Amino acid sequence: MKKGIKRRDFLKFYILSPLLFGFNTKKDEELEDVVRPPGASRGFSRKCVRCSACVSTCRNVGRYAITLAGLSKGIRNLGTPVVENMREYPCDLCMECTKICPTGALKEIPKEKVKMGVAVIDIDLCLGWNSDVCLSCSKVCPFANDVFEFRSSEWGNQPYIKPDKCVGCGLCVKACIVRKTAVVVYPPKKYREIEREYLMYLDYIESLPNLNRYKVVYEDNLPRILEIGIEREREERVLRELKKRKVK
């Protein structure tokens, strides 16, 4: 038994969790409707015994990214680990949580194979889509060359995150310099639901005649962004934090 988990407590959770949260069902094999820690296996809610070892480990290494899901996430997810507050505590893929999991619900895998969720850029709030050049999200992404593409034009550098390459760690969410972040990580299931509408909106904005696009950018989006506020130092702070962690 791994250190930090009493055998008695582990056996209790292992026996009771299927009774409390359901045996393996077809739903367990569907896309996750919450953002899980890295390395979450299929049928996670069945395999997870709600021991919270991953939460403790995440805190012990100073990350604080993993918390336990409450009732708002549904009975199937209750008490299981999730990553929610990415604005302050994204996951930097240290994979320490996978090393302590006693059931294999979390498994250490290559970082580029992680699929916590999909990051989506709100192009109405993103400076890069509204006549500015901002690289804050791509600078902190551990796989930026594969994940980001830029549709540069007179309206900005227009970053786009490739959904099949994004691991959903949320570092870009924290680094976004718009005070109300322009980047959101959606659980895999939720992203599947919004993907078509989101891509259609991207195409619509890019196809607008110049006069119409001007009105969207300068009469609607930029005034809203400025009202929310911009934190120019945020990107630098996130980069410094990441550098310190790598040194350790």
C-alpha positions as CSV (number, residue, x, y, z in Angstrom):
1,M,0.0,0.0,0.0
2,K,1.3,3.4,-0.9
3,K,2.5,5.7,1.9
4,G,-0.1,8.0,3.3
5,I,-3.1,5.7,2.7
6,K,-4.1,3.4,5.6
7,R,-4.9,-0.1,4.4
8,R,-8.2,-0.1,6.4
9,D,-9.3,3.2,4.8
10,F,-8.3,2.0,1.3
11,L,-10.3,-1.2,1.6
12,K,-13.3,0.6,2.9
13,F,-13.4,3.0,0.0
14,Y,-12.6,0.2,-2.5
15,I,-15.5,-1.9,-1.3
16,L,-18.0,0.9,-0.9
17,S,-17.3,3.2,-3.8
18,P,-19.0,1.0,-6.4
19,L,-22.1,0.8,-4.1
20,L,-22.2,4.5,-3.5
21,F,-21.4,5.8,-7.0
22,G,-22.4,3.0,-9.3
23,F,-20.7,0.0,-11.1
24,N,-19.2,0.3,-14.5
25,T,-21.7,1.5,-16.9
26,K,-21.7,2.7,-20.5
27,K,-21.7,6.3,-19.1
28,D,-18.4,5.7,-17.5
29,E,-16.8,5.2,-20.9
30,E,-18.1,8.4,-22.3
31,L,-16.2,11.7,-22.5
32,E,-15.6,13.3,-19.1
33,D,-18.0,16.0,-18.1
34,V,-15.5,17.5,-15.6
35,V,-11.8,18.4,-16.0
36,R,-9.8,15.6,-14.4
37,P,-6.2,15.6,-13.2
38,P,-3.7,14.4,-15.9
39,G,-3.6,10.7,-16.7
40,A,-7.2,10.0,-15.8
41,S,-8.2,6.6,-17.2
42,R,-11.5,5.5,-18.8
43,G,-14.2,4.7,-16.4
44,F,-12.5,7.0,-13.9
45,S,-15.5,7.5,-11.5
46,R,-15.7,3.7,-11.1
47,K,-12.0,3.2,-10.4
48,C,-11.5,6.2,-8.1
49,V,-12.0,5.3,-4.5
50,R,-12.3,8.9,-3.3
51,C,-9.2,8.6,-1.1
52,S,-8.1,12.2,-1.9
53,A,-4.4,11.1,-2.0
54,C,-4.0,13.0,-5.3
55,V,-5.4,16.2,-3.7
56,S,-2.9,15.9,-0.8
57,T,0.0,15.2,-3.1
58,C,-0.9,18.2,-5.3
59,R,-0.9,20.4,-2.2
60,N,2.3,18.9,-0.8
61,V,4.2,19.9,-4.0
62,G,2.8,23.4,-3.9
63,R,0.4,23.2,-6.8
64,Y,-3.1,23.3,-5.3
65,A,-4.6,22.5,-8.7
66,I,-6.7,19.4,-7.6
67,T,-9.8,19.7,-5.5
68,L,-12.7,17.3,-4.8
69,A,-16.0,17.6,-6.8
70,G,-19.1,18.6,-4.9
71,L,-22.7,17.8,-5.6
72,S,-22.9,20.5,-8.3
73,K,-20.8,18.1,-10.5
74,G,-23.3,15.3,-10.2
75,I,-23.6,12.2,-7.9
76,R,-21.3,10.2,-10.2
77,N,-18.5,12.7,-9.8
78,L,-19.1,13.5,-6.1
79,G,-15.8,13.2,-4.1
80,T,-13.6,12.6,-7.2
81,P,-10.7,14.8,-8.1
82,V,-11.2,17.7,-10.5
83,V,-9.2,20.7,-11.6
84,E,-11.4,23.8,-11.5
85,N,-9.7,27.1,-10.5
86,M,-7.3,27.3,-13.4
87,R,-7.2,31.1,-13.2
88,E,-5.1,30.7,-10.0
89,Y,-4.1,27.1,-9.9
90,P,-3.7,25.4,-13.3
91,C,-1.9,22.1,-13.7
92,D,1.7,22.2,-14.8
93,L,1.7,18.4,-15.6
94,C,4.2,17.5,-12.8
95,M,2.4,14.0,-12.8
96,E,3.0,13.6,-9.0
97,C,-0.7,12.8,-8.5
98,T,-0.4,9.8,-10.9
99,K,2.4,8.3,-8.8
100,I,0.3,8.1,-5.6
101,C,-3.0,6.9,-7.0
102,P,-3.6,3.4,-5.4
103,T,-6.1,2.1,-8.0
104,G,-4.7,3.2,-11.4
105,A,-7.6,5.7,-11.9
106,L,-4.7,8.1,-12.6
107,K,-1.8,6.8,-14.6
108,E,1.4,8.5,-15.5
109,I,1.5,9.0,-19.2
110,P,3.6,11.1,-21.6
111,K,2.6,14.7,-21.0
112,E,1.7,15.3,-24.7
113,K,-0.9,12.4,-24.4
114,V,-2.7,14.1,-21.5
115,K,-6.3,15.1,-22.2
116,M,-7.8,17.0,-19.3
117,G,-10.0,19.1,-21.5
118,V,-9.8,21.6,-24.4
119,A,-8.8,25.3,-24.0
120,V,-11.0,27.7,-26.0
121,I,-10.3,31.4,-26.7
122,D,-13.2,33.8,-26.4
123,I,-12.4,35.9,-29.4
124,D,-14.6,38.8,-28.2
125,L,-12.3,39.2,-25.2
126,C,-8.9,38.2,-26.7
127,L,-6.6,41.1,-27.5
128,G,-5.0,39.1,-30.3
129,W,-8.4,39.1,-32.0
130,N,-9.1,42.7,-31.4
131,S,-6.3,44.8,-33.1
132,D,-3.5,43.9,-30.7
133,V,-0.6,41.5,-30.5
134,C,-0.6,39.3,-27.4
135,L,1.2,36.0,-27.0
136,S,0.6,35.4,-23.3
137,C,-1.3,32.2,-23.8
138,S,1.1,30.6,-26.2
139,K,4.2,31.6,-24.3
140,V,3.3,29.5,-21.3
141,C,1.9,26.5,-23.2
142,P,4.2,23.5,-22.8
143,F,3.4,22.4,-26.4
144,A,2.9,25.8,-28.0
145,N,4.4,24.9,-31.4
146,D,1.9,22.0,-31.8
147,V,-1.1,23.6,-30.0
148,F,-1.2,27.1,-31.4
149,E,-1.7,28.6,-34.8
150,F,-2.0,32.3,-35.5
151,R,-4.2,33.8,-38.1
152,S,-2.4,37.1,-38.4
153,S,-4.2,40.0,-40.1
154,E,-4.8,43.7,-39.7
155,W,-7.1,42.8,-36.8
156,G,-4.4,41.2,-34.6
157,N,-2.4,38.0,-34.4
158,Q,-5.6,36.0,-33.8
159,P,-4.5,32.9,-31.9
160,Y,-6.3,29.6,-32.3
161,I,-5.9,26.5,-30.1
162,K,-6.0,23.2,-31.9
163,P,-8.5,21.0,-30.0
164,D,-6.8,17.7,-30.9
165,K,-3.4,19.0,-29.6
166,C,-4.4,20.8,-26.5
167,V,-3.9,18.9,-23.2
168,G,-6.2,21.1,-21.1
169,C,-3.7,22.0,-18.4
170,G,-5.0,25.6,-18.0
171,L,-1.6,27.4,-17.9
172,C,-2.9,29.6,-20.7
173,V,-6.0,30.5,-18.6
174,K,-3.8,31.8,-15.8
175,A,-1.5,33.7,-18.1
176,C,-4.1,35.6,-20.1
177,I,-3.6,39.3,-19.4
178,V,-7.3,40.2,-19.7
179,R,-8.6,40.4,-16.1
180,K,-11.6,38.2,-16.8
181,T,-9.6,35.6,-18.7
182,A,-10.3,35.2,-22.4
183,V,-9.4,31.5,-22.3
184,V,-11.5,28.7,-20.8
185,V,-10.8,25.0,-20.5
186,Y,-13.9,22.9,-21.2
187,P,-14.2,19.3,-20.1
188,P,-14.0,16.9,-23.2
189,K,-17.8,16.3,-23.2
190,K,-18.7,20.0,-23.0
191,Y,-16.2,20.9,-25.7
192,R,-17.8,18.3,-28.0
193,E,-21.2,20.0,-27.4
194,I,-20.0,23.6,-28.2
195,E,-17.4,22.9,-30.9
196,R,-19.6,23.3,-34.0
197,E,-21.1,26.6,-32.8
198,Y,-17.7,27.9,-31.8
199,L,-16.0,27.2,-35.1
200,M,-19.0,28.7,-36.9
201,Y,-18.6,31.9,-34.9
202,L,-14.8,32.0,-35.8
203,D,-15.7,31.7,-39.5
204,Y,-18.3,34.4,-39.2
205,I,-16.0,36.9,-37.5
206,E,-13.2,36.3,-40.0
207,S,-15.6,36.7,-43.0
208,L,-17.0,40.1,-41.9
209,P,-16.4,43.0,-44.2
210,N,-13.9,45.5,-42.9
211,L,-16.5,48.1,-41.8
212,N,-18.5,45.5,-39.9
213,R,-15.4,44.0,-38.3
214,Y,-14.3,47.5,-37.3
215,K,-17.5,48.1,-35.5
216,V,-17.3,44.8,-33.7
217,V,-13.7,45.4,-32.6
218,Y,-13.7,49.2,-31.7
219,E,-17.4,49.7,-30.7
220,D,-18.1,46.5,-28.9
221,N,-15.1,44.3,-27.9
222,L,-12.3,46.8,-27.1
223,P,-14.4,49.0,-24.8
224,R,-15.6,45.8,-23.0
225,I,-12.0,44.5,-22.6
226,L,-10.8,47.9,-21.3
227,E,-13.7,48.0,-18.8
228,I,-12.8,44.6,-17.5
229,G,-9.2,45.5,-17.2
230,I,-5.8,44.3,-18.4
231,E,-3.0,42.9,-16.2
232,R,0.2,43.4,-18.3
233,E,2.4,41.8,-15.6
234,R,0.4,38.5,-15.3
235,E,2.2,36.8,-18.2
236,E,5.6,37.6,-16.7
237,R,4.5,36.3,-13.3
238,V,3.3,33.0,-14.7
239,L,6.5,32.5,-16.6
240,R,8.6,33.2,-13.5
241,E,6.6,30.6,-11.5
242,L,7.1,28.0,-14.2
243,K,10.8,28.7,-14.3
244,K,11.1,28.3,-10.5
245,R,9.3,24.9,-10.6
246,K,11.6,23.6,-13.4
247,V,14.7,24.6,-11.4
248,K,13.4,22.7,-8.4
